[in-house]
Amino acid sequence: MKRAKISVINELKRQLIMATTAQDYTEQLHKEIEQTPEEYRGLLLRIVHSFREGVTLPTAEQSVQEGWQDVMQGNTRSVDTLWDDMNK
């Protein structure tokens, strides 16, 4: 029973640290944005947007939709040619 309590306490501490860290990052980002001259904020927005797109994965539904669009547009390859570029 004592180990279970310690485990729960440790998990709560971890979650609190994570929440605090996330809040700190958000506050730091806000401060950086506020310190960025207005004429450069559009560029900063594009940088942040590109970064977010690069680190997040599409949902399964988005992946299936994109794959289906490729199929409908004829953007496919025969299975027996998939590894051709790797053998060069």
C-alpha positions as CSV (number, residue, x, y, z in Angstrom):
1,M,0.0,0.0,0.0
2,K,2.8,2.4,0.9
3,R,4.5,1.8,-2.5
4,A,1.2,2.6,-4.3
5,K,0.9,5.9,-2.4
6,I,4.5,6.9,-3.2
7,S,3.9,6.0,-6.9
8,V,0.7,8.2,-7.0
9,I,2.6,11.1,-5.3
10,N,5.5,10.8,-7.7
11,E,3.1,10.8,-10.7
12,L,1.3,13.9,-9.3
13,K,4.7,15.6,-8.9
14,R,5.7,14.8,-12.4
15,Q,2.4,16.1,-13.8
16,L,2.8,19.3,-11.8
17,I,6.3,19.8,-13.1
18,M,5.1,19.2,-16.7
19,A,2.2,21.6,-16.3
20,T,4.5,24.3,-14.8
21,T,7.1,23.8,-17.5
22,A,4.4,24.0,-20.2
23,Q,3.1,27.2,-18.6
24,D,6.6,28.6,-18.4
25,Y,7.2,27.9,-22.0
26,T,4.0,29.6,-23.0
27,E,4.9,32.7,-20.9
28,Q,8.4,32.8,-22.4
29,L,6.9,32.6,-25.9
30,H,4.5,35.4,-25.2
31,K,7.4,37.5,-23.9
32,E,9.5,36.8,-27.0
33,I,6.6,37.7,-29.3
34,E,5.9,40.9,-27.4
35,Q,9.6,41.9,-27.8
36,T,9.6,41.2,-31.5
37,P,9.1,44.3,-33.6
38,E,5.7,44.3,-35.2
39,E,7.1,44.4,-38.8
40,Y,8.7,41.0,-38.1
41,R,5.7,39.2,-36.4
42,G,4.3,37.9,-39.7
43,L,7.6,36.2,-40.4
44,L,7.7,34.9,-36.8
45,L,4.2,33.5,-37.3
46,R,5.3,31.7,-40.4
47,I,8.3,30.2,-38.6
48,V,6.2,29.0,-35.7
49,H,3.6,27.6,-38.1
50,S,6.2,25.7,-40.2
51,F,7.8,24.4,-37.0
52,R,4.5,23.1,-35.7
53,E,3.7,21.4,-39.0
54,G,7.1,19.8,-39.0
55,V,6.8,18.3,-35.5
56,T,3.2,17.2,-35.5
57,L,1.8,14.1,-37.3
58,P,-1.4,14.1,-39.3
59,T,-4.3,12.2,-37.9
60,A,-5.1,8.8,-39.3
61,E,-8.1,10.3,-41.1
62,Q,-5.9,13.0,-42.7
63,S,-3.4,10.4,-43.8
64,V,-6.1,8.2,-45.3
65,Q,-7.6,11.2,-47.1
66,E,-4.2,12.3,-48.5
67,G,-3.5,8.7,-49.6
68,W,-6.9,8.5,-51.3
69,Q,-6.3,11.8,-53.1
70,D,-3.0,10.4,-54.4
71,V,-4.7,7.3,-55.7
72,M,-7.4,9.3,-57.4
73,Q,-4.8,11.6,-59.0
74,G,-2.8,8.6,-60.2
75,N,0.2,9.4,-57.9
76,T,1.0,5.7,-57.3
77,R,3.8,3.3,-57.9
78,S,3.8,-0.4,-58.5
79,V,4.8,-2.4,-55.4
80,D,7.6,-4.1,-57.3
81,T,9.3,-0.8,-58.0
82,L,9.1,0.7,-54.5
83,W,12.7,-0.3,-53.6
84,D,14.3,0.5,-57.0
85,D,15.8,3.8,-55.8
86,M,17.3,2.0,-52.7
87,N,19.3,-0.4,-54.7
88,K,21.3,2.2,-56.6
